[in-house]
Amino acid sequence: MNDRYDPGYGGDQYELVGYDEYGRPVYRQVQAQQTQQQAYDPYAQQQQQGYGYDPYSAAGQQPQPAYDYGTSGQQPGYGSYDPYASGQHQGGTASQDPYGQATAGAGTAQQPRVAEQTAHIPQQAGPADDEGVGEGPRREYHTEQFAFVEEPDDNSEDVIDWLKFTENRTERREEARRRARSRIVALVVVLALAAVGGVGYLWYAGKLPGLSSDDTATGTATAAGAQKRDVVVVHLHDIKGGGTATALLVDNTTTKRGTTVLLPNSLALTSDDGTTTTLAKSVEDDGSDGTRGALDTVLGTDIQGTWRLDTPYLQNLVDLVGNIDVDTNAEVPDPAAKKKGEAPLVSKGKAQTLSGKMAVAYATYRAPGEAQDAQLERFGQVLQGVLRKLSSDPQAATTTIQTLQQILDPSLTDKDLGTFLAGLSDLAKGGDYRTDLLPVQADGTLSAQASAGVVKNVLGGTAKSPDKDAAVSVSVQNASGVKDNTEKARVVLLNGGFTFLEGGTAGSARATSEVTYADAADKADAAEVAKTLGLPAGSVTKGRTSASADVAVVLGQDYKPSSD
């Protein structure tokens, strides 16, 4: 575009020098010759002036020479341009007002400074009137004449799309927050239900801490009884030392727990003929079938089979599984020792490795003065040690049982016993196995603790001890001077089917023993008591007894207990 305007007045031309604050063009008059000499050609000036060219400087200003690297004392073209400094002209000095118009100095015409424009303003055809530039009536301009007037274009659609994207992203964030809150609520609900379920299970199984067996509700007992259990009774026969030890192996398939229930020999049972007897006597007299039926009656359980385990078979079983580890609670002397003072066969301590021979000696050992329950607990330790070492594979466990070459009860085959023991072995290795002793009172009947605890929770049965009045009650006072004789007499009497009553210890020892009965009808029973204890028939006399005892016994120094 040519910035020269020729209105046709004597060859004078007007040159566009800028715009005022209202956007109107401002011109000045120049001579034609000067116009010809200083015709505006930005590209030509750029070539001539180099970096010193200032396209925004006022017209008429002398062009600055380009920087000559060969001339000293001259500054490069960059230093000649200062858009914020007051322009220097030949005719004088101009200052810049805040609105961009130059205030002329002395001898110079008014010369406004050209302000930078961010929008393109269309050129006007000429001045508004003949009065001169910037004077007279002013021409009205409209906004539609400027290119920066807002017009719809493609950018508006981009803005709308951006707004939609922003809204969609905000909605997605809110939806993500809602989903996160929903997940947290669901997790809390699941954890709460799991906690309630865990507590419910413990209550169902009667394992809540702080709740004793006596506090167990009737509904819980019914639920415990409804659980499925597989039960096998084991009788250990000591071939050399004599005597037996009995335990129940219980596999609760509902709760996935295994238990060994130790049964004291003094447990009162009802024999086949209806008379009251003890567990030890029943094993010897009635055999497997009679004892199993009597146990079912007393404990209210269902025993599927009987495993007679003689001590030689126990020794072979321990050797087959590769020895066992037991926390022994006593030193066991070596039966083969020829003299005292030799090293014990089994040492006392944690995690003692026992061979077959050592396991048998520990399972049958009872120290002087110990009750039969102590020996029974050692037998339970050996049983649990064997289960931990036995294979959990039913076929492998069955092969181990077959290798023993036992003659099993007809109701319990090698395969059945092997599969049953493999299941218990898996529970014992996983820590879901325990050993409980059945509490039995002095007269052989079951206590309330046994009824509410082991019988109900472990066996799922109901205790039905025989009437203790049916058995002859015997009160024993120890006057022999040997403390252990009381326990030995108790065991012998219980095994003989009598009810034992503790009579205490006499203040002084007596030389001879005495058996007394009060009622003539009890004379025969008194004679039987003397025979059971190994006392002479002459020791039986008629006299006074305690109100609770049918026969009273005073043990003297002549009492020689059996090896039982």
C-alpha positions as CSV (number, residue, x, y, z in Angstrom):
1,M,0.0,0.0,0.0
2,N,1.3,3.5,-0.8
3,D,1.3,5.9,2.1
4,R,1.3,8.9,-0.1
5,Y,-2.0,10.7,-0.8
6,D,-2.3,13.2,-3.6
7,P,-5.5,15.3,-3.3
8,G,-4.5,17.2,-6.4
9,Y,-3.7,20.6,-4.8
10,G,-0.8,21.9,-6.7
11,G,1.2,18.8,-6.6
12,D,1.4,18.9,-2.9
13,Q,1.0,15.5,-1.4
14,Y,0.0,14.3,2.1
15,E,1.8,11.6,3.9
16,L,0.1,9.3,6.4
17,V,2.0,9.6,9.6
18,G,-0.2,7.7,12.0
19,Y,-3.6,7.5,13.8
20,D,-5.1,9.5,16.6
21,E,-6.7,8.0,19.7
22,Y,-10.0,7.5,17.9
23,G,-8.4,5.5,15.1
24,R,-8.5,8.3,12.5
25,P,-5.6,8.7,10.1
26,V,-3.3,11.7,10.4
27,Y,-1.6,13.2,7.4
28,R,1.0,15.9,6.8
29,Q,1.9,17.9,3.7
30,V,5.2,17.2,2.0
31,Q,6.8,18.6,-1.1
32,A,6.7,16.5,-4.2
33,Q,10.4,16.6,-4.6
34,Q,10.9,15.4,-1.1
35,T,8.2,12.8,-1.7
36,Q,10.0,11.6,-4.7
37,Q,13.3,11.4,-2.8
38,Q,11.9,9.8,0.2
39,A,9.4,7.4,-1.3
40,Y,8.5,4.7,1.1
41,D,9.9,1.4,0.2
42,P,10.5,-0.7,3.2
43,Y,12.5,-3.4,1.4
44,A,14.7,-0.8,-0.3
45,Q,15.3,1.1,2.9
46,Q,16.1,-2.1,4.7
47,Q,18.7,-2.9,2.1
48,Q,20.1,0.6,2.3
49,Q,19.9,1.3,6.0
50,G,20.6,-2.2,7.4
51,Y,19.8,-2.7,11.0
52,G,19.4,1.1,11.6
53,Y,16.0,1.2,9.9
54,D,13.1,2.1,12.1
55,P,9.8,1.6,10.2
56,Y,7.9,3.1,13.1
57,S,9.8,6.4,13.3
58,A,8.1,9.6,12.1
59,A,8.3,10.4,8.4
60,G,10.8,13.0,7.5
61,Q,13.4,11.8,9.9
62,Q,16.7,11.2,8.4
63,P,17.5,7.5,7.9
64,Q,20.2,6.1,10.1
65,P,23.2,4.6,8.3
66,A,23.7,0.9,8.6
67,Y,26.4,-0.2,10.9
68,D,29.8,-0.3,9.3
69,Y,32.1,-2.7,10.9
70,G,35.0,-0.9,9.3
71,T,34.2,2.5,10.9
72,S,35.2,3.0,14.4
73,G,33.1,5.0,16.9
74,Q,29.7,4.1,15.4
75,Q,27.1,2.0,17.1
76,P,25.4,-0.9,15.4
77,G,21.9,-0.6,14.1
78,Y,20.3,-2.2,17.2
79,G,21.4,0.6,19.3
80,S,19.8,3.3,17.1
81,Y,16.2,2.1,17.8
82,D,14.5,3.0,21.0
83,P,10.7,2.7,20.7
84,Y,10.1,4.3,24.1
85,A,12.5,7.2,23.7
86,S,11.5,10.6,22.3
87,G,12.2,10.8,18.6
88,Q,14.9,13.2,17.4
89,H,14.2,15.2,14.2
90,Q,15.9,17.8,12.2
91,G,13.4,20.5,13.0
92,G,13.4,20.1,16.8
93,T,12.6,17.7,19.6
94,A,9.3,16.0,20.2
95,S,8.0,14.6,23.4
96,Q,5.5,11.7,23.8
97,D,2.2,12.3,25.6
98,P,0.4,9.4,27.4
99,Y,-2.0,8.9,24.4
100,G,0.7,8.4,21.8
101,Q,0.6,12.0,20.2
102,A,3.8,13.9,19.9
103,T,4.0,17.4,21.2
104,A,6.1,19.5,18.8
105,G,9.0,21.5,19.9
106,A,9.9,25.1,18.8
107,G,9.9,25.5,15.0
108,T,8.3,22.2,14.3
109,A,4.8,21.1,13.3
110,Q,2.8,18.9,15.5
111,Q,3.9,15.4,14.9
112,P,2.1,12.5,16.7
113,R,4.0,9.3,17.4
114,V,2.7,6.2,15.7
115,A,1.3,3.8,18.3
116,E,1.6,0.1,17.9
117,Q,-1.7,-1.6,16.7
118,T,-2.6,-5.1,17.4
119,A,-5.4,-5.1,14.8
120,H,-5.3,-4.0,11.2
121,I,-7.2,-0.7,10.5
122,P,-8.3,-0.1,7.0
123,Q,-6.9,2.9,5.2
124,Q,-9.1,5.9,4.5
125,A,-9.4,7.5,1.1
126,G,-8.2,10.9,2.4
127,P,-8.6,13.5,5.0
128,A,-12.0,14.2,6.4
129,D,-12.2,17.8,5.1
130,D,-10.2,20.6,3.5
131,E,-9.6,22.5,6.7
132,G,-6.4,20.4,7.3
133,V,-5.5,17.2,9.0
134,G,-6.8,16.7,12.4
135,E,-9.1,19.8,12.3
136,G,-12.7,20.6,11.6
137,P,-15.6,18.3,12.0
138,R,-14.6,14.8,12.8
139,R,-15.8,11.8,10.8
140,E,-17.7,9.2,12.6
141,Y,-16.3,5.7,12.5
142,H,-18.2,2.4,13.2
143,T,-16.9,-0.7,14.8
144,E,-17.8,-2.9,11.8
145,Q,-15.0,-1.1,9.9
146,F,-12.3,-2.7,12.0
147,A,-11.0,-6.1,11.4
148,F,-10.8,-7.0,15.1
149,V,-14.6,-6.9,15.5
150,E,-15.6,-10.3,16.8
151,E,-17.0,-12.4,14.1
152,P,-18.0,-16.1,14.2
153,D,-15.3,-18.3,13.0
154,D,-13.9,-21.9,13.5
155,N,-12.2,-20.9,16.7
156,S,-15.6,-20.5,18.4
157,E,-16.4,-24.1,17.8
158,D,-13.0,-25.0,19.4
159,V,-13.9,-23.0,22.5
160,I,-17.2,-24.8,22.7
161,D,-15.5,-28.2,22.3
162,W,-13.0,-27.2,25.1
163,L,-15.8,-26.2,27.4
164,K,-17.6,-29.5,26.7
165,F,-14.3,-31.4,27.4
166,T,-13.9,-29.6,30.6
167,E,-17.4,-30.3,31.7
168,N,-17.0,-34.0,30.8
169,R,-13.8,-34.3,32.6
170,T,-15.3,-32.7,35.7
171,E,-18.2,-35.1,35.5
172,R,-15.8,-38.1,35.1
173,R,-13.9,-37.0,38.2
174,E,-17.1,-36.7,40.2
175,E,-18.2,-40.1,39.0
176,A,-14.8,-41.6,40.0
177,R,-15.2,-40.1,43.5
178,R,-18.7,-41.6,43.8
179,R,-17.4,-45.0,42.7
180,A,-14.5,-44.7,45.2
181,R,-16.9,-43.9,48.0
182,S,-19.1,-46.8,46.9
183,R,-16.1,-49.2,47.0
184,I,-15.1,-48.0,50.5
185,V,-18.6,-48.4,51.8
186,A,-18.8,-51.9,50.2
187,L,-15.4,-52.8,51.8
188,V,-16.5,-51.7,55.2
189,V,-19.7,-53.7,54.9
190,V,-17.7,-56.8,53.8
191,L,-15.3,-56.5,56.7
192,A,-18.1,-56.0,59.2
193,L,-19.8,-59.1,57.9
194,A,-16.6,-61.1,58.0
195,A,-16.0,-60.0,61.6
196,V,-19.6,-60.9,62.6
197,G,-19.2,-64.2,60.8
198,G,-15.9,-65.0,62.6
199,V,-17.4,-64.2,66.0
200,G,-20.4,-66.2,65.1
201,Y,-18.2,-69.2,64.1
202,L,-16.3,-69.0,67.4
203,W,-19.5,-68.8,69.3
204,Y,-20.9,-71.7,67.3
205,A,-17.8,-73.8,68.0
206,G,-17.7,-72.7,71.7
207,K,-14.2,-71.1,71.3
208,L,-14.9,-67.5,72.3
209,P,-12.4,-66.4,74.9
210,G,-13.9,-65.6,78.3
211,L,-16.8,-67.9,77.8
212,S,-16.5,-71.1,79.7
213,S,-18.2,-74.4,78.8
214,D,-20.8,-73.8,81.5
215,D,-21.8,-70.6,79.7
216,T,-22.5,-72.4,76.5
217,A,-26.1,-72.1,75.4
218,T,-28.3,-75.0,74.6
219,G,-28.5,-74.0,71.0
220,T,-24.7,-74.1,70.7
221,A,-24.6,-77.6,72.2
222,T,-27.2,-78.7,69.7
223,A,-25.1,-77.2,66.9
224,A,-22.0,-78.9,68.2
225,G,-23.8,-82.2,68.3
226,A,-24.9,-81.8,64.7
227,Q,-21.3,-81.7,63.4
228,K,-20.0,-84.7,61.6
229,R,-17.2,-86.7,63.4
230,D,-15.3,-89.9,62.7
231,V,-14.2,-91.6,65.9
232,V,-11.9,-94.6,66.5
233,V,-11.0,-96.0,69.9
234,V,-7.3,-97.0,70.5
235,H,-6.3,-99.5,73.2
236,L,-2.6,-99.7,74.0
237,H,-1.7,-103.0,75.6
238,D,1.5,-103.2,77.5
239,I,2.7,-106.7,76.7
240,K,5.6,-106.7,79.2
241,G,4.5,-104.5,82.0
242,G,0.8,-105.3,81.9
243,G,-2.1,-102.9,81.9
244,T,-3.8,-100.8,79.2
245,A,-4.3,-97.2,78.1
246,T,-7.2,-96.0,76.1
247,A,-7.8,-92.9,73.8
248,L,-10.3,-91.8,71.3
249,L,-9.1,-90.4,67.9
250,V,-11.7,-87.8,66.7
251,D,-11.8,-86.2,63.2
252,N,-14.3,-83.4,63.1
253,T,-14.9,-83.1,59.4
254,T,-17.2,-80.1,59.9
255,T,-14.8,-77.8,61.8
256,K,-11.7,-79.4,60.2
257,R,-10.1,-80.2,63.6
258,G,-8.7,-83.3,65.1
259,T,-8.5,-84.3,68.8
260,T,-7.1,-87.1,70.9
261,V,-9.4,-87.7,73.9
262,L,-7.6,-89.6,76.7
263,L,-9.9,-91.9,78.8
264,P,-8.8,-92.7,82.3
265,N,-8.9,-96.4,83.3
266,S,-11.1,-95.5,86.2
267,L,-14.0,-94.3,84.0
268,A,-17.1,-96.1,85.1
269,L,-18.9,-98.2,82.5
270,T,-21.9,-100.5,82.4
271,S,-20.8,-104.1,81.4
272,D,-22.8,-106.4,79.2
273,D,-24.5,-108.1,82.2
274,G,-25.7,-104.7,83.5
275,T,-23.2,-104.4,86.4
276,T,-21.0,-101.4,86.9
277,T,-17.3,-101.8,85.9
278,T,-14.3,-99.7,84.9
279,L,-12.8,-99.0,81.6
280,A,-9.6,-101.0,82.4
281,K,-11.6,-104.1,83.5
282,S,-14.0,-103.8,80.5
283,V,-11.0,-103.9,78.1
284,E,-9.7,-107.1,79.7
285,D,-13.0,-108.8,80.3
286,D,-15.4,-107.6,77.6
287,G,-13.0,-107.1,74.8
288,S,-13.3,-104.6,71.9
289,D,-17.0,-104.9,71.1
290,G,-18.2,-104.8,74.7
291,T,-16.0,-101.8,75.6
292,R,-17.0,-99.9,72.5
293,G,-20.7,-100.3,73.2
294,A,-20.2,-99.2,76.8
295,L,-18.2,-96.1,75.8
296,D,-21.0,-95.2,73.3
297,T,-23.5,-95.4,76.1
298,V,-21.5,-93.4,78.6
299,L,-20.3,-90.7,76.2
300,G,-23.3,-90.5,73.8
301,T,-21.0,-90.8,70.8
302,D,-20.7,-93.2,67.8
303,I,-17.4,-95.1,67.6
304,Q,-16.8,-96.5,64.1
305,G,-14.0,-98.9,65.0
306,T,-11.5,-100.2,67.5
307,W,-7.7,-100.2,67.0
308,R,-5.8,-102.6,69.3
309,L,-2.2,-101.3,69.4
310,D,0.1,-103.7,71.3
311,T,3.4,-102.2,72.4
312,P,5.4,-104.2,69.8
313,Y,3.3,-102.7,67.0
314,L,3.7,-99.2,68.4
315,Q,7.4,-99.7,68.4
316,N,7.4,-100.8,64.7
317,L,5.0,-97.9,63.8
318,V,7.4,-95.3,65.2
319,D,10.3,-96.9,63.4
320,L,8.4,-97.0,60.1
321,V,7.6,-93.2,60.2
322,G,11.2,-92.4,60.9
323,N,11.2,-91.6,64.7
324,I,9.1,-88.9,66.4
325,D,9.8,-85.7,68.2
326,V,8.2,-85.2,71.7
327,D,8.5,-82.6,74.5
328,T,9.2,-85.2,77.2
329,N,8.2,-84.3,80.8
330,A,10.2,-87.1,82.6
331,E,13.3,-89.1,82.4
332,V,12.6,-92.8,81.6
333,P,15.2,-95.3,82.8
334,D,16.3,-98.0,80.5
335,P,14.6,-101.3,81.4
336,A,17.6,-103.2,80.1
337,A,20.0,-101.4,82.5
338,K,21.9,-103.9,84.7
339,K,22.7,-101.4,87.5
340,K,21.4,-98.1,88.8
341,G,23.0,-94.9,87.8
342,E,23.2,-95.6,84.1
343,A,22.0,-93.0,81.5
344,P,18.2,-92.9,81.1
345,L,16.7,-94.3,77.9
346,V,14.6,-91.2,77.5
347,S,15.8,-87.7,78.6
348,K,13.6,-84.9,79.8
349,G,13.4,-81.9,77.5
350,K,12.1,-80.1,74.5
351,A,11.9,-81.8,71.1
352,Q,13.4,-85.1,72.1
353,T,13.8,-87.5,69.2
354,L,12.4,-90.9,70.2
355,S,12.9,-94.2,68.4
356,G,10.4,-97.0,68.5
357,K,11.8,-98.5,71.7
358,M,12.1,-95.1,73.4
359,A,8.5,-94.2,72.4
360,V,7.1,-97.4,73.9
361,A,9.1,-96.9,77.2
362,Y,7.9,-93.2,77.4
363,A,4.2,-94.0,76.5
364,T,4.0,-96.7,79.3
365,Y,6.1,-95.0,81.9
366,R,4.5,-94.1,85.3
367,A,6.8,-92.8,88.0
368,P,6.4,-93.9,91.6
369,G,3.5,-92.0,93.2
370,E,2.1,-90.7,89.9
371,A,-1.5,-91.2,89.0
372,Q,-2.5,-93.2,85.9
373,D,-3.4,-89.9,84.2
374,A,0.3,-88.9,84.0
375,Q,1.1,-92.1,82.0
376,L,-2.0,-91.6,79.9
377,E,-0.9,-88.1,78.9
378,R,2.5,-89.5,77.8
379,F,0.7,-92.0,75.6
380,G,-1.2,-89.1,74.0
381,Q,2.0,-87.2,73.3
382,V,3.4,-90.3,71.4
383,L,0.1,-90.7,69.4
384,Q,0.3,-87.0,68.3
385,G,4.0,-87.4,67.4
386,V,3.2,-90.4,65.2
387,L,0.4,-88.5,63.4
388,R,2.8,-85.6,62.7
389,K,5.2,-88.0,61.0
390,L,2.7,-90.3,59.2
391,S,2.1,-89.6,55.5
392,S,-1.0,-87.4,54.7
393,D,-1.5,-89.5,51.6
394,P,-4.2,-92.1,52.2
395,Q,-2.5,-94.7,50.0
396,A,0.9,-94.2,51.6
397,A,-0.6,-94.3,55.1
398,T,-2.5,-97.5,54.3
399,T,0.7,-99.1,53.1
400,T,2.3,-98.2,56.5
401,I,-0.6,-99.9,58.3
402,Q,-0.4,-102.9,56.1
403,T,3.3,-103.2,56.8
404,L,2.6,-103.6,60.5
405,Q,0.7,-106.9,59.7
406,Q,-1.7,-106.3,62.6
407,I,-4.9,-108.3,63.0
408,L,-7.4,-105.4,63.1
409,D,-11.0,-105.4,64.3
410,P,-13.3,-106.6,61.6
411,S,-15.1,-103.3,61.5
412,L,-11.9,-101.5,60.7
413,T,-9.9,-102.5,57.6
414,D,-6.4,-101.5,56.7
415,K,-7.7,-99.1,54.1
416,D,-10.2,-97.5,56.4
417,L,-7.6,-97.1,59.2
418,G,-5.0,-95.8,56.8
419,T,-7.3,-93.2,55.3
420,F,-8.6,-92.1,58.7
421,L,-5.0,-91.7,60.1
422,A,-3.9,-89.8,56.9
423,G,-6.7,-87.2,57.5
424,L,-5.6,-86.8,61.1
425,S,-2.0,-86.5,60.0
426,D,-2.9,-83.6,57.8
427,L,-4.6,-81.8,60.6
428,A,-1.7,-82.5,63.0
429,K,0.8,-81.0,60.6
430,G,-1.3,-77.9,60.0
431,G,-1.7,-77.2,63.8
432,D,-5.4,-78.1,63.9
433,Y,-4.9,-80.9,66.4
434,R,-5.0,-81.1,70.2
435,T,-5.1,-83.6,73.0
436,D,-7.7,-83.4,75.8
437,L,-8.0,-85.5,79.0
438,L,-11.5,-86.6,79.9
439,P,-12.1,-85.4,83.5
440,V,-13.3,-88.2,85.7
441,Q,-14.3,-88.0,89.3
442,A,-12.9,-90.2,92.1
443,D,-15.9,-92.6,91.8
444,G,-15.3,-93.0,88.1
445,T,-18.3,-90.9,87.0
446,L,-18.1,-88.0,84.7
447,S,-17.9,-84.5,86.1
448,A,-20.0,-81.5,85.0
449,Q,-16.8,-80.1,83.4
450,A,-16.5,-83.3,81.3
451,S,-20.1,-83.2,80.3
452,A,-20.2,-79.6,79.2
453,G,-16.6,-79.6,77.8
454,V,-15.1,-82.6,76.2
455,V,-18.2,-84.8,75.9
456,K,-20.4,-82.1,74.4
457,N,-18.0,-79.9,72.4
458,V,-15.4,-82.5,71.2
459,L,-17.5,-85.7,71.0
460,G,-20.9,-84.0,70.4
461,G,-22.5,-86.4,73.0
462,T,-24.2,-86.4,76.3
463,A,-22.7,-87.9,79.4
464,K,-24.6,-90.8,80.9
465,S,-22.5,-92.2,83.7
466,P,-23.9,-95.3,85.4
467,D,-25.6,-94.9,88.8
468,K,-22.8,-94.8,91.3
469,D,-25.1,-96.4,93.9
470,A,-25.0,-99.6,91.8
471,A,-21.3,-100.1,92.6
472,V,-19.9,-100.9,96.0
473,S,-18.3,-97.8,97.5
474,V,-15.0,-98.3,99.3
475,S,-13.4,-95.7,101.6
476,V,-9.6,-96.1,101.9
477,Q,-7.4,-94.6,104.6
478,N,-3.7,-94.9,104.3
479,A,-1.9,-96.1,107.5
480,S,1.0,-97.9,105.8
481,G,3.4,-95.0,106.0
482,V,3.8,-95.1,102.2
483,K,2.1,-92.2,100.4
484,D,1.9,-93.9,97.0
485,N,-0.1,-96.8,98.4
486,T,-3.3,-94.7,98.4
487,E,-3.1,-94.2,94.6
488,K,-2.2,-97.8,93.9
489,A,-5.2,-99.0,96.0
490,R,-7.5,-96.6,94.1
491,V,-6.4,-97.9,90.7
492,V,-6.9,-101.5,91.8
493,L,-10.3,-100.9,93.3
494,L,-11.5,-98.9,90.3
495,N,-10.3,-101.6,87.9
496,G,-12.1,-104.1,90.1
497,G,-15.4,-102.3,89.5
498,F,-15.6,-100.6,92.9
499,T,-16.2,-96.9,93.7
500,F,-13.3,-95.3,95.4
501,L,-13.6,-92.8,98.2
502,E,-10.7,-90.9,99.6
503,G,-10.3,-91.6,103.4
504,G,-7.1,-89.6,104.0
505,T,-3.9,-90.6,105.8
506,A,-3.8,-91.9,109.3
507,G,-1.7,-90.0,111.9
508,S,0.4,-93.1,112.7
509,A,1.3,-96.3,110.9
510,R,-0.5,-99.6,111.6
511,A,1.1,-103.0,111.2
512,T,-1.9,-104.8,109.8
513,S,-4.7,-103.8,107.3
514,E,-8.4,-103.9,108.1
515,V,-11.5,-104.2,106.0
516,T,-14.8,-103.3,107.7
517,Y,-18.4,-103.5,106.8
518,A,-21.5,-102.2,108.7
519,D,-24.4,-104.2,107.1
520,A,-24.4,-107.9,107.0
521,A,-25.5,-107.6,103.3
522,D,-22.2,-106.1,102.6
523,K,-20.1,-108.9,104.0
524,A,-19.5,-110.6,100.7
525,D,-18.6,-107.3,99.1
526,A,-16.1,-106.6,101.9
527,A,-14.5,-110.0,101.3
528,E,-14.3,-109.2,97.6
529,V,-12.6,-105.9,98.4
530,A,-10.0,-107.7,100.6
531,K,-9.3,-110.1,97.8
532,T,-9.0,-107.4,95.2
533,L,-6.4,-105.5,97.4
534,G,-4.5,-108.7,98.1
535,L,-5.3,-108.7,101.8
536,P,-5.9,-111.8,103.8
537,A,-9.5,-113.0,104.5
538,G,-8.9,-112.6,108.2
539,S,-8.7,-108.8,107.8
540,V,-12.5,-108.6,107.1
541,T,-14.5,-107.6,110.2
542,K,-17.9,-106.1,111.0
543,G,-17.8,-102.6,112.4
544,R,-18.6,-99.0,111.7
545,T,-18.2,-97.3,108.3
546,S,-18.8,-93.8,107.0
547,A,-22.3,-93.0,105.9
548,S,-21.2,-92.7,102.2
549,A,-19.2,-95.9,102.1
550,D,-20.3,-99.5,102.0
551,V,-16.9,-100.8,103.0
552,A,-14.1,-99.1,104.8
553,V,-10.4,-100.1,104.4
554,V,-7.4,-99.1,106.5
555,L,-4.1,-99.9,104.8
556,G,-1.4,-101.2,107.1
557,Q,2.2,-102.0,106.6
558,D,1.3,-105.5,105.5
559,Y,-0.3,-104.1,102.3
560,K,1.7,-105.1,99.2
561,P,0.4,-103.3,96.2
562,S,0.5,-105.0,92.9
563,S,2.7,-103.8,90.0
564,D,-0.2,-102.2,88.2
